[in-house]
Amino acid sequence: MQLLPLPLEGAYLITLPSSQDVRGTFVKTFHDTSLAAAGISFTLRESYFSFSHKDVIRGMHFQLPPHHHSKVVFCPRGAILDVIVDLRAGSATYGQYYAHELSEDNHMAYFIPEGFAHGFKALTDGAMTYYLVSTEYSRDHDTGIRYDSIGFDWGVKEPIISARDLSFGTLADLKSPF
């Protein structure tokens, strides 16, 4: 497992070890020792996945303290354009985003630290996004910012977005709890 530090402090792009043979493909999606070697303390509390149609945008989501969390996110089927935004008020990269394609072909993942918003655009039909999360979901602490308020060009004219995601406030209006 290789971890590449991103320009947003504390976030990493992870190359997941994989092998192929006549049976198919094997991918290791989590390795605590590799994370610890990079100084990352991560306790898995919950895991879930979504399937999305092409041009669906989900995000930008985060949970408020005390239920804020870090995540490991990867795409084992199809491809997504995954986007993270630093929401930590004291951070030198506050409000900045980073985007990278995660796919079943490139075996890449993100480590997203606490204090970040996360979202993605499905690049293929049936794209599966898988999350390993350090806290359990709390409906009362689950929120987000509008996907179109971060200065990122999502590259789609008519995205498919939930009413909930469209109801979020903007990054400019956020009073960061982090």
N, CA, C and O atoms as a DFTB+ gen file, in Angstrom:
712 C
 N C O
     1  1       0.852      -1.174       0.000
     2  2       0.000       0.000       0.000
     3  2       0.896       1.234       0.000
     4  3       1.740       1.390       0.883
     5  1       0.717       2.105      -0.981
     6  2       1.510       3.329      -1.063
     7  2       0.615       4.521      -0.747
     8  3      -0.492       4.634      -1.274
     9  1       1.105       5.413       0.120
    10  2       0.361       6.606       0.481
    11  2       1.108       7.834      -0.014
    12  3       2.280       8.032       0.309
    13  1       0.424       8.658      -0.800
    14  2       0.985       9.885      -1.335
    15  2       0.317      11.061      -0.641
    16  3      -0.888      11.253      -0.799
    17  1       1.074      11.867       0.135
    18  2       0.457      13.034       0.780
    19  2      -0.071      14.006      -0.283
    20  3       0.585      14.253      -1.295
    21  1      -1.259      14.547      -0.038
    22  2      -1.872      15.503      -0.955
    23  2      -1.552      16.929      -0.521
    24  3      -1.077      17.138       0.595
    25  1      -1.802      17.905      -1.378
    26  2      -1.550      19.295      -1.007
    27  2      -2.409      19.783       0.167
    28  3      -2.084      20.796       0.785
    29  1      -3.495      19.076       0.479
    30  2      -4.341      19.409       1.621
    31  2      -3.852      18.578       2.801
    32  3      -4.021      17.359       2.826
    33  1      -3.250      19.242       3.769
    34  2      -2.560      18.546       4.865
    35  2      -3.425      17.500       5.548
    36  3      -4.572      17.757       5.915
    37  1      -2.852      16.324       5.708
    38  2      -3.517      15.216       6.381
    39  2      -4.251      14.276       5.446
    40  3      -4.609      13.166       5.841
    41  1      -4.484      14.707       4.193
    42  2      -5.169      13.865       3.213
    43  2      -4.133      13.120       2.377
    44  3      -3.043      13.627       2.113
    45  1      -4.497      11.902       1.967
    46  2      -3.585      11.059       1.194
    47  2      -4.315      10.410       0.032
    48  3      -5.503      10.096       0.120
    49  1      -3.588      10.215      -1.055
    50  2      -4.031       9.357      -2.141
    51  2      -3.334       8.019      -1.928
    52  3      -2.115       7.963      -1.765
    53  1      -4.105       6.960      -1.930
    54  2      -3.577       5.628      -1.615
    55  2      -3.633       4.757      -2.854
    56  3      -4.662       4.684      -3.525
    57  1      -2.524       4.097      -3.156
    58  2      -2.525       3.059      -4.178
    59  2      -2.753       1.734      -3.472
    60  3      -1.930       1.296      -2.669
    61  1      -3.867       1.108      -3.776
    62  2      -4.230      -0.149      -3.126
    63  2      -3.502      -1.297      -3.809
    64  3      -3.548      -1.404      -5.034
    65  1      -2.832      -2.155      -3.050
    66  2      -2.132      -3.291      -3.653
    67  2      -3.132      -4.215      -4.351
    68  3      -4.208      -4.506      -3.827
    69  1      -2.752      -4.665      -5.538
    70  2      -3.635      -5.556      -6.277
    71  2      -2.810      -6.579      -7.040
    72  3      -1.627      -6.377      -7.315
    73  1      -3.459      -7.670      -7.370
    74  2      -2.823      -8.683      -8.209
    75  2      -3.893      -9.294      -9.096
    76  3      -5.074      -9.328      -8.751
    77  1      -3.446      -9.775     -10.251
    78  2      -4.356     -10.420     -11.192
    79  2      -3.768     -11.749     -11.637
    80  3      -2.553     -11.902     -11.768
    81  1      -4.651     -12.698     -11.864
    82  2      -4.246     -13.960     -12.463
    83  2      -5.438     -14.492     -13.244
    84  3      -6.389     -13.752     -13.495
    85  1      -5.405     -15.731     -13.621
    86  2      -6.468     -16.296     -14.445
    87  2      -7.832     -16.302     -13.751
    88  3      -8.864     -16.407     -14.414
    89  1      -7.840     -16.192     -12.430
    90  2      -9.096     -16.169     -11.674
    91  2      -9.751     -14.804     -11.659
    92  3     -10.967     -14.700     -11.496
    93  1      -8.946     -13.735     -11.830
    94  2      -9.481     -12.387     -11.750
    95  2      -8.534     -11.476     -11.003
    96  3      -7.315     -11.596     -11.122
    97  1      -9.104     -10.557     -10.225
    98  2      -8.336      -9.520      -9.534
    99  2      -8.560      -9.603      -8.032
   100  3      -9.665      -9.889      -7.570
   101  1      -7.494      -9.350      -7.274
   102  2      -7.547      -9.270      -5.813
   103  2      -7.010      -7.899      -5.421
   104  3      -5.933      -7.512      -5.873
   105  1      -7.751      -7.145      -4.575
   106  2      -7.336      -5.809      -4.134
   107  2      -7.458      -5.730      -2.614
   108  3      -8.500      -6.057      -2.045
   109  1      -6.371      -5.289      -1.964
   110  2      -6.400      -5.058      -0.515
   111  2      -6.867      -3.623      -0.299
   112  3      -6.227      -2.684      -0.772
   113  1      -7.994      -3.445       0.424
   114  2      -8.591      -2.116       0.587
   115  2      -8.265      -1.449       1.914
   116  3      -8.543      -0.263       2.087
   117  1      -7.683      -2.181       2.852
   118  2      -7.358      -1.589       4.143
   119  2      -6.171      -2.332       4.730
   120  3      -6.113      -3.562       4.705
   121  1      -5.216      -1.558       5.265
   122  2      -4.059      -2.149       5.927
   123  2      -3.618      -1.197       7.025
   124  3      -2.975      -0.184       6.750
   125  1      -3.957      -1.512       8.255
   126  2      -3.717      -0.635       9.395
   127  2      -2.240      -0.275       9.553
   128  3      -1.920       0.872       9.866
   129  1      -1.343      -1.224       9.344
   130  2       0.084      -0.973       9.513
   131  2       0.583       0.090       8.539
   132  3       1.409       0.925       8.908
   133  1       0.093       0.070       7.300
   134  2       0.495       1.080       6.308
   135  2       0.001       2.466       6.706
   136  3       0.728       3.449       6.568
   137  1      -1.229       2.547       7.197
   138  2      -1.746       3.842       7.647
   139  2      -0.943       4.344       8.846
   140  3      -0.563       5.514       8.896
   141  1      -0.691       3.477       9.793
   142  2       0.063       3.859      10.992
   143  2       1.467       4.339      10.623
   144  3       1.974       5.282      11.232
   145  1       2.097       3.709       9.643
   146  2       3.439       4.124       9.208
   147  2       3.434       5.540       8.645
   148  3       4.456       6.224       8.668
   149  1       2.272       5.983       8.137
   150  2       2.136       7.355       7.627
   151  2       1.658       8.310       8.717
   152  3       1.400       9.482       8.443
   153  1       1.536       7.817       9.958
   154  2       1.099       8.659      11.066
   155  2      -0.408       8.779      11.184
   156  3      -0.907       9.681      11.857
   157  1      -1.140       7.879      10.537
   158  2      -2.603       7.920      10.541
   159  2      -3.141       6.907      11.547
   160  3      -2.872       5.710      11.449
   161  1      -3.904       7.410      12.513
   162  2      -4.592       6.542      13.455
   163  2      -6.044       6.453      12.997
   164  3      -6.761       7.454      13.018
   165  1      -6.479       5.281      12.589
   166  2      -7.817       5.109      12.024
   167  2      -8.472       3.889      12.640
   168  3      -7.951       2.777      12.546
   169  1      -9.619       4.101      13.273
   170  2     -10.394       3.011      13.829
   171  2     -11.675       2.890      13.017
   172  3     -12.459       3.836      12.939
   173  1     -11.883       1.746      12.423
   174  2     -13.072       1.511      11.611
   175  2     -14.288       1.305      12.504
   176  3     -14.305       0.419      13.358
   177  1     -15.321       2.150      12.292
   178  2     -16.552       2.050      13.082
   179  2     -17.759       1.684      12.221
   180  3     -18.747       1.146      12.720
   181  1     -17.670       1.984      10.910
   182  2     -18.807       1.734      10.038
   183  2     -18.304       1.635       8.598
   184  3     -17.283       2.223       8.242
   185  1     -19.037       0.884       7.782
   186  2     -18.682       0.714       6.379
   187  2     -19.962       0.684       5.562
   188  3     -20.956       0.088       5.978
   189  1     -19.942       1.327       4.396
   190  2     -21.115       1.326       3.519
   191  2     -20.686       1.631       2.093
   192  3     -19.551       2.039       1.850
   193  1     -21.609       1.428       1.148
   194  2     -21.317       1.746      -0.241
   195  2     -22.555       2.267      -0.934
   196  3     -23.680       2.079      -0.470
   197  1     -22.322       2.935      -2.067
   198  2     -23.410       3.430      -2.907
   199  2     -23.143       3.013      -4.343
   200  3     -21.997       2.799      -4.740
   201  1     -24.226       2.900      -5.125
   202  2     -24.147       2.747      -6.568
   203  2     -24.748       4.005      -7.171
   204  3     -25.776       4.488      -6.698
   205  1     -24.119       4.540      -8.210
   206  2     -24.596       5.783      -8.820
   207  2     -24.611       5.665     -10.337
   208  3     -23.779       4.989     -10.942
   209  1     -25.591       6.350     -10.932
   210  2     -25.658       6.457     -12.385
   211  2     -24.638       7.484     -12.868
   212  3     -24.210       8.344     -12.099
   213  1     -24.250       7.398     -14.127
   214  2     -23.328       8.370     -14.720
   215  2     -23.891       9.783     -14.543
   216  3     -25.090      10.012     -14.704
   217  1     -23.015      10.712     -14.214
   218  2     -23.322      12.137     -14.011
   219  2     -24.083      12.442     -12.727
   220  3     -24.565      13.561     -12.556
   221  1     -24.202      11.474     -11.823
   222  2     -24.715      11.764     -10.481
   223  2     -23.600      12.457      -9.707
   224  3     -22.443      12.037      -9.755
   225  1     -23.958      13.516      -8.998
   226  2     -23.036      14.151      -8.056
   227  2     -23.622      13.956      -6.668
   228  3     -24.780      14.288      -6.416
   229  1     -22.811      13.417      -5.776
   230  2     -23.193      13.267      -4.365
   231  2     -22.221      14.112      -3.548
   232  3     -21.005      13.983      -3.689
   233  1     -22.759      14.968      -2.703
   234  2     -21.880      15.770      -1.859
   235  2     -22.273      17.220      -1.873
   236  3     -23.241      17.627      -2.514
   237  1     -21.522      17.957      -1.174
   238  2     -20.301      17.707      -0.421
   239  2     -20.665      17.449       1.038
   240  3     -21.151      18.353       1.717
   241  1     -20.443      16.252       1.523
   242  2     -20.941      15.802       2.827
   243  2     -19.864      15.799       3.915
   244  3     -18.676      15.616       3.647
   245  1     -20.322      16.010       5.148
   246  2     -19.485      15.834       6.339
   247  2     -20.401      15.703       7.543
   248  3     -21.589      16.014       7.468
   249  1     -19.837      15.236       8.666
   250  2     -20.575      15.177       9.922
   251  2     -19.974      16.176      10.898
   252  3     -18.759      16.367      10.956
   253  1     -20.851      16.803      11.657
   254  2     -20.447      17.794      12.651
   255  2     -19.905      17.113      13.907
   256  3     -20.300      15.992      14.226
   257  1     -18.994      17.794      14.624
   258  2     -18.548      17.279      15.919
   259  2     -19.741      17.131      16.854
   260  3     -20.676      17.926      16.755
   261  1     -19.755      16.176      17.735
   262  2     -18.671      15.254      18.059
   263  2     -18.685      13.973      17.209
   264  3     -17.986      13.015      17.538
   265  1     -19.463      13.943      16.133
   266  2     -19.554      12.748      15.283
   267  2     -18.777      12.901      13.972
   268  3     -18.996      12.142      13.028
   269  1     -17.865      13.887      13.913
   270  2     -17.037      14.057      12.720
   271  2     -16.154      12.834      12.546
   272  3     -15.868      12.115      13.504
   273  1     -15.722      12.605      11.301
   274  2     -14.984      11.373      11.060
   275  2     -13.953      11.517       9.941
   276  3     -13.987      12.445       9.133
   277  1     -13.058      10.570       9.936
   278  2     -12.143      10.391       8.812
   279  2     -12.666       9.207       8.015
   280  3     -13.430       8.382       8.518
   281  1     -12.231       9.140       6.738
   282  2     -12.739       8.095       5.845
   283  2     -11.616       7.560       4.975
   284  3     -10.646       8.259       4.682
   285  1     -11.766       6.320       4.574
   286  2     -11.034       5.760       3.452
   287  2     -12.096       5.478       2.400
   288  3     -13.060       4.760       2.665
   289  1     -11.924       6.045       1.196
   290  2     -12.928       5.930       0.132
   291  2     -12.262       5.363      -1.118
   292  3     -11.173       5.788      -1.503
   293  1     -12.930       4.398      -1.743
   294  2     -12.426       3.827      -2.989
   295  2     -13.594       3.421      -3.882
   296  3     -14.744       3.400      -3.443
   297  1     -13.291       3.102      -5.133
   298  2     -14.303       2.764      -6.125
   299  2     -13.989       1.393      -6.719
   300  3     -13.189       1.299      -7.649
   301  1     -14.605       0.320      -6.197
   302  2     -14.294      -1.020      -6.693
   303  2     -15.014      -1.403      -7.989
   304  3     -14.713      -2.439      -8.580
   305  1     -15.967      -0.569      -8.434
   306  2     -16.682      -0.849      -9.689
   307  2     -16.963       0.448     -10.418
   308  3     -17.548       1.366      -9.844
   309  1     -16.554       0.539     -11.678
   310  2     -16.757       1.749     -12.447
   311  2     -15.707       2.786     -12.126
   312  3     -14.566       2.460     -11.799
   313  1     -16.113       4.063     -12.227
   314  2     -15.173       5.156     -11.972
   315  2     -15.921       6.372     -11.450
   316  3     -17.056       6.644     -11.842
   317  1     -15.257       7.095     -10.557
   318  2     -15.803       8.344     -10.015
   319  2     -14.716       9.416     -10.045
   320  3     -13.524       9.110     -10.030
   321  1     -15.140      10.658     -10.087
   322  2     -14.250      11.788      -9.867
   323  2     -14.506      12.215      -8.431
   324  3     -15.552      12.792      -8.132
   325  1     -13.568      11.939      -7.547
   326  2     -13.755      12.141      -6.118
   327  2     -13.143      13.476      -5.709
   328  3     -12.025      13.800      -6.109
   329  1     -13.878      14.250      -4.911
   330  2     -13.476      15.608      -4.548
   331  2     -13.544      15.772      -3.034
   332  3     -14.519      15.377      -2.395
   333  1     -12.481      16.366      -2.471
   334  2     -12.464      16.679      -1.042
   335  2     -12.177      18.169      -0.864
   336  3     -11.501      18.782      -1.690
   337  1     -12.696      18.743       0.222
   338  2     -12.500      20.159       0.539
   339  2     -12.110      20.281       2.005
   340  3     -12.749      19.694       2.878
   341  1     -11.068      21.041       2.265
   342  2     -10.597      21.285       3.628
   343  2     -11.513      22.304       4.301
   344  3     -11.632      23.436       3.832
   345  1     -12.158      21.909       5.393
   346  2     -13.053      22.794       6.147
   347  2     -12.502      23.173       7.510
   348  3     -13.227      23.719       8.342
   349  1     -11.227      22.889       7.749
   350  2     -10.627      23.172       9.066
   351  2     -10.244      24.645       9.129
   352  3      -9.376      25.106       8.387
   353  1     -10.898      25.373      10.018
   354  2     -10.767      26.832      10.086
   355  2      -9.323      27.300      10.234
   356  3      -8.965      28.323       9.649
   357  1      -8.491      26.613      10.976
   358  2      -7.119      27.042      11.190
   359  2      -6.138      26.544      10.142
   360  3      -4.942      26.815      10.241
   361  1      -6.616      25.828       9.152
   362  2      -5.738      25.211       8.161
   363  2      -5.281      26.216       7.104
   364  3      -6.046      27.085       6.685
   365  1      -4.032      26.083       6.682
   366  2      -3.498      26.930       5.607
   367  2      -4.192      26.641       4.286
   368  3      -4.117      27.454       3.364
   369  1      -4.871      25.489       4.171
   370  2      -5.551      25.148       2.921
   371  2      -7.078      25.167       3.083
   372  3      -7.798      24.514       2.327
   373  1      -7.562      25.924       4.080
   374  2      -9.008      26.035       4.296
   375  2      -9.710      26.451       2.997
   376  3      -9.290      27.395       2.328
   377  1     -10.775      25.740       2.657
   378  2     -11.583      26.085       1.484
   379  2     -11.032      25.554       0.174
   380  3     -11.687      25.675      -0.862
   381  1      -9.841      24.967       0.195
   382  2      -9.258      24.443      -1.039
   383  2      -9.742      23.006      -1.271
   384  3     -10.042      22.268      -0.332
   385  1      -9.804      22.642      -2.545
   386  2     -10.257      21.302      -2.908
   387  2      -9.143      20.525      -3.600
   388  3      -8.147      21.088      -4.055
   389  1      -9.349      19.224      -3.663
   390  2      -8.487      18.332      -4.421
   391  2      -9.398      17.297      -5.070
   392  3     -10.322      16.797      -4.428
   393  1      -9.147      16.972      -6.334
   394  2      -9.964      16.004      -7.056
   395  2      -9.075      14.978      -7.725
   396  3      -7.989      15.299      -8.207
   397  1      -9.546      13.731      -7.751
   398  2      -8.802      12.659      -8.411
   399  2      -9.790      11.573      -8.824
   400  3     -10.777      11.324      -8.133
   401  1      -9.517      10.937      -9.945
   402  2     -10.347       9.809     -10.368
   403  2      -9.982       8.576      -9.545
   404  3      -8.809       8.234      -9.394
   405  1     -11.009       7.924      -9.020
   406  2     -10.869       6.639      -8.346
   407  2     -11.654       5.638      -9.177
   408  3     -12.781       5.917      -9.585
   409  1     -11.068       4.478      -9.430
   410  2     -11.768       3.533     -10.301
   411  2     -11.371       2.093     -10.007
   412  3     -10.407       1.815      -9.294
   413  1     -12.156       1.194     -10.585
   414  2     -11.829      -0.224     -10.462
   415  2     -10.548      -0.549     -11.217
   416  3      -9.899      -1.554     -10.928
   417  1     -10.176       0.289     -12.183
   418  2      -8.965       0.045     -12.970
   419  2      -7.700       0.576     -12.305
   420  3      -6.644      -0.051     -12.396
   421  1      -7.797       1.744     -11.626
   422  2      -6.562       2.328     -11.070
   423  2      -6.303       1.937      -9.613
   424  3      -5.216       2.199      -9.099
   425  1      -7.269       1.321      -8.940
   426  2      -7.095       0.851      -7.554
   427  2      -6.566       1.952      -6.628
   428  3      -5.699       1.706      -5.790
   429  1      -7.097       3.163      -6.789
   430  2      -6.718       4.284      -5.936
   431  2      -7.809       4.506      -4.881
   432  3      -8.971       4.152      -5.079
   433  1      -7.404       5.093      -3.774
   434  2      -8.326       5.424      -2.688
   435  2      -7.873       6.742      -2.079
   436  3      -6.756       7.203      -2.317
   437  1      -8.746       7.330      -1.301
   438  2      -8.399       8.505      -0.515
   439  2      -8.384       8.116       0.957
   440  3      -9.170       7.278       1.400
   441  1      -7.470       8.744       1.715
   442  2      -7.670       8.864       3.151
   443  2      -8.082      10.309       3.353
   444  3      -7.339      11.226       3.003
   445  1      -9.270      10.517       3.920
   446  2      -9.825      11.856       4.137
   447  2      -9.881      12.101       5.640
   448  3     -10.623      11.414       6.342
   449  1      -9.117      13.062       6.151
   450  2      -9.117      13.288       7.602
   451  2     -10.379      13.998       8.083
   452  3     -11.174      14.492       7.284
   453  1     -10.546      14.039       9.386
   454  2     -11.642      14.800       9.991
   455  2     -11.542      16.252       9.530
   456  3     -10.449      16.775       9.313
   457  1     -12.702      16.890       9.385
   458  2     -12.710      18.302       9.017
   459  2     -12.718      18.555       7.520
   460  3     -12.453      19.675       7.085
   461  1     -13.014      17.544       6.728
   462  2     -13.111      17.685       5.280
   463  2     -14.530      17.370       4.821
   464  3     -15.217      16.535       5.409
   465  1     -14.960      18.059       3.754
   466  2     -16.183      17.669       3.053
   467  2     -15.776      16.744       1.921
   468  3     -14.672      16.843       1.385
   469  1     -16.679      15.847       1.568
   470  2     -16.393      14.843       0.537
   471  2     -17.578      14.723      -0.421
   472  3     -18.737      14.755      -0.009
   473  1     -17.260      14.585      -1.698
   474  2     -18.285      14.333      -2.702
   475  2     -17.661      13.716      -3.932
   476  3     -16.440      13.602      -4.030
   477  1     -18.499      13.319      -4.868
   478  2     -17.979      12.737      -6.102
   479  2     -18.995      12.852      -7.219
   480  3     -20.186      13.063      -6.988
   481  1     -18.493      12.708      -8.441
   482  2     -19.317      12.597      -9.638
   483  2     -19.070      11.217     -10.227
   484  3     -17.920      10.815     -10.404
   485  1     -20.147      10.484     -10.535
   486  2     -20.012       9.177     -11.173
   487  2     -19.641       9.384     -12.639
   488  3     -20.327      10.097     -13.372
   489  1     -18.560       8.757     -13.049
   490  2     -18.092       8.843     -14.427
   491  2     -18.653       7.711     -15.286
   492  3     -18.607       7.776     -16.515
   493  1     -19.181       6.678     -14.637
   494  2     -19.745       5.527     -15.342
   495  2     -21.073       5.148     -14.701
   496  3     -21.311       5.451     -13.532
   497  1     -21.931       4.491     -15.460
   498  2     -23.162       3.943     -14.877
   499  2     -22.797       2.821     -13.919
   500  3     -21.893       2.030     -14.185
   501  1     -23.509       2.763     -12.804
   502  2     -23.283       1.702     -11.828
   503  2     -22.009       1.854     -11.026
   504  3     -21.529       0.883     -10.440
   505  1     -21.447       3.059     -10.986
   506  2     -20.223       3.281     -10.209
   507  2     -20.497       2.999      -8.732
   508  3     -21.459       3.505      -8.154
   509  1     -19.637       2.186      -8.142
   510  2     -19.767       1.838      -6.718
   511  2     -18.722       2.620      -5.932
   512  3     -17.530       2.564      -6.235
   513  1     -19.178       3.342      -4.927
   514  2     -18.278       4.064      -4.029
   515  2     -18.370       3.398      -2.663
   516  3     -19.457       3.237      -2.108
   517  1     -17.210       3.012      -2.130
   518  2     -17.151       2.280      -0.869
   519  2     -16.449       3.138       0.175
   520  3     -15.412       3.745      -0.096
   521  1     -17.028       3.181       1.371
   522  2     -16.537       4.020       2.456
   523  2     -16.186       3.174       3.677
   524  3     -16.959       2.307       4.084
   525  1     -15.027       3.430       4.250
   526  2     -14.659       2.929       5.569
   527  2     -14.609       4.176       6.450
   528  3     -13.897       5.126       6.125
   529  1     -15.346       4.191       7.553
   530  2     -15.563       5.422       8.306
   531  2     -15.216       5.227       9.777
   532  3     -15.468       4.166      10.349
   533  1     -14.628       6.273      10.391
   534  2     -14.139       6.171      11.767
   535  2     -15.192       6.454      12.843
   536  3     -14.926       6.238      14.026
   537  1     -16.381       6.931      12.459
   538  2     -17.481       7.092      13.416
   539  2     -18.752       6.546      12.783
   540  3     -18.827       6.382      11.565
   541  1     -19.732       6.272      13.597
   542  2     -21.009       5.817      13.080
   543  2     -21.838       6.999      12.615
   544  3     -21.689       8.115      13.112
   545  1     -22.704       6.743      11.667
   546  2     -23.580       7.773      11.115
   547  2     -24.477       8.352      12.201
   548  3     -25.033       7.622      13.021
   549  1     -24.611       9.679      12.193
   550  2     -25.521      10.365      13.099
   551  2     -26.365      11.333      12.271
   552  3     -25.866      12.352      11.791
   553  1     -27.627      11.009      12.112
   554  2     -28.530      11.843      11.300
   555  2     -28.498      13.307      11.758
   556  3     -28.517      14.218      10.931
   557  1     -28.451      13.527      13.076
   558  2     -28.483      14.889      13.608
   559  2     -27.199      15.670      13.341
   560  3     -27.188      16.893      13.479
   561  1     -26.128      14.994      12.966
   562  2     -24.836      15.649      12.746
   563  2     -24.403      15.605      11.280
   564  3     -23.332      16.098      10.924
   565  1     -25.235      15.018      10.451
   566  2     -24.924      14.855       9.022
   567  2     -25.354      16.094       8.259
   568  3     -26.505      16.519       8.357
   569  1     -24.429      16.679       7.495
   570  2     -24.728      17.905       6.756
   571  2     -23.788      18.017       5.562
   572  3     -23.146      17.040       5.175
   573  1     -23.710      19.198       4.987
   574  2     -22.829      19.396       3.850
   575  2     -22.811      20.838       3.380
   576  3     -23.432      21.715       3.981
   577  1     -22.097      21.063       2.308
   578  2     -22.083      22.346       1.605
   579  2     -22.426      22.063       0.150
   580  3     -22.234      20.948      -0.336
   581  1     -22.935      23.081      -0.546
   582  2     -23.313      22.889      -1.953
   583  2     -22.102      22.542      -2.798
   584  3     -21.026      23.123      -2.653
   585  1     -22.306      21.588      -3.675
   586  2     -21.255      21.098      -4.570
   587  2     -20.719      22.208      -5.478
   588  3     -19.545      22.195      -5.848
   589  1     -21.571      23.161      -5.834
   590  2     -21.193      24.210      -6.788
   591  2     -20.690      25.493      -6.108
   592  3     -20.614      26.545      -6.743
   593  1     -20.350      25.400      -4.821
   594  2     -19.881      26.585      -4.097
   595  2     -18.390      26.528      -3.765
   596  3     -17.882      27.377      -3.033
   597  1     -17.688      25.525      -4.305
   598  2     -16.276      25.322      -3.924
   599  2     -15.300      25.769      -5.010
   600  3     -14.086      25.662      -4.832
   601  1     -15.823      26.272      -6.140
   602  2     -14.950      26.737      -7.214
   603  2     -14.438      25.646      -8.128
   604  3     -13.513      25.876      -8.906
   605  1     -15.026      24.456      -8.047
   606  2     -14.583      23.312      -8.851
   607  2     -15.485      23.142     -10.066
   608  3     -16.707      23.245      -9.956
   609  1     -14.884      22.883     -11.223
   610  2     -15.646      22.598     -12.441
   611  2     -15.912      21.101     -12.505
   612  3     -14.996      20.313     -12.739
   613  1     -17.148      20.715     -12.298
   614  2     -17.529      19.316     -12.262
   615  2     -17.613      18.694     -13.649
   616  3     -17.698      17.472     -13.774
   617  1     -17.590      19.518     -14.690
   618  2     -17.550      18.999     -16.051
   619  2     -18.817      18.308     -16.515
   620  3     -18.758      17.394     -17.338
   621  1     -19.957      18.727     -16.002
   622  2     -21.233      18.159     -16.436
   623  2     -22.281      19.275     -16.444
   624  3     -22.405      20.032     -15.480
   625  1     -23.034      19.364     -17.549
   626  2     -24.022      20.445     -17.688
   627  2     -25.302      20.188     -16.914
   628  3     -25.892      21.117     -16.362
   629  1     -25.739      18.927     -16.868
   630  2     -26.981      18.596     -16.187
   631  2     -26.765      17.438     -15.208
   632  3     -27.176      16.308     -15.474
   633  1     -26.118      17.728     -14.079
   634  2     -25.867      16.660     -13.107
   635  2     -27.167      16.192     -12.449
   636  3     -28.157      16.921     -12.388
   637  1     -27.128      14.972     -11.968
   638  2     -28.237      14.410     -11.196
   639  2     -27.852      14.562      -9.728
   640  3     -26.871      13.978      -9.266
   641  1     -28.649      15.364      -8.997
   642  2     -28.308      15.714      -7.613
   643  2     -29.565      15.612      -6.759
   644  3     -30.650      15.989      -7.202
   645  1     -29.426      15.111      -5.554
   646  2     -30.578      15.000      -4.657
   647  2     -31.036      16.382      -4.188
   648  3     -30.253      17.331      -4.139
   649  1     -32.323      16.470      -3.842
   650  2     -32.868      17.719      -3.291
   651  2     -32.137      18.085      -2.006
   652  3     -31.898      19.262      -1.736
   653  1     -31.782      17.079      -1.216
   654  2     -31.057      17.332       0.035
   655  2     -29.727      18.009      -0.244
   656  3     -29.393      19.006       0.396
   657  1     -28.955      17.473      -1.201
   658  2     -27.652      18.062      -1.514
   659  2     -27.792      19.469      -2.078
   660  3     -26.926      20.313      -1.846
   661  1     -28.859      19.733      -2.809
   662  2     -29.095      21.084      -3.343
   663  2     -29.530      22.056      -2.254
   664  3     -29.445      23.269      -2.446
   665  1     -29.998      21.545      -1.106
   666  2     -30.467      22.421      -0.022
   667  2     -29.346      22.922       0.880
   668  3     -29.570      23.812       1.700
   669  1     -28.142      22.366       0.744
   670  2     -27.033      22.779       1.598
   671  2     -26.656      24.233       1.343
   672  3     -26.863      24.760       0.251
   673  1     -26.095      24.877       2.378
   674  2     -25.559      26.223       2.232
   675  2     -24.228      26.191       1.477
   676  3     -23.712      25.124       1.145
   677  1     -23.697      27.355       1.220
   678  2     -22.455      27.459       0.455
   679  2     -21.231      27.412       1.365
   680  3     -21.325      27.606       2.577
   681  1     -20.097      27.153       0.753
   682  2     -18.829      27.195       1.481
   683  2     -18.611      28.577       2.075
   684  3     -18.159      28.695       3.213
   685  1     -18.927      29.626       1.319
   686  2     -18.734      31.002       1.796
   687  2     -19.541      31.299       3.047
   688  3     -19.121      32.105       3.877
   689  1     -20.698      30.655       3.194
   690  2     -21.574      30.887       4.351
   691  2     -21.271      29.976       5.536
   692  3     -21.842      30.148       6.612
   693  1     -20.376      29.008       5.344
   694  2     -20.068      28.039       6.404
   695  2     -19.326      28.693       7.560
   696  3     -18.360      29.427       7.353
   697  1     -19.780      28.424       8.765
   698  2     -19.046      28.763       9.984
   699  2     -18.439      27.461      10.456
   700  3     -19.103      26.659      11.111
   701  1     -17.172      27.250      10.122
   702  2     -16.550      25.950      10.325
   703  2     -16.564      25.514      11.790
   704  3     -16.166      26.273      12.673
   705  1     -17.026      24.286      12.041
   706  2     -16.991      23.735      13.394
   707  2     -15.684      22.987      13.669
   708  3     -15.515      22.407      14.741
   709  1     -14.762      23.001      12.702
   710  2     -13.538      22.217      12.827
   711  2     -12.344      23.110      13.154
   712  3     -11.224      22.618      13.296
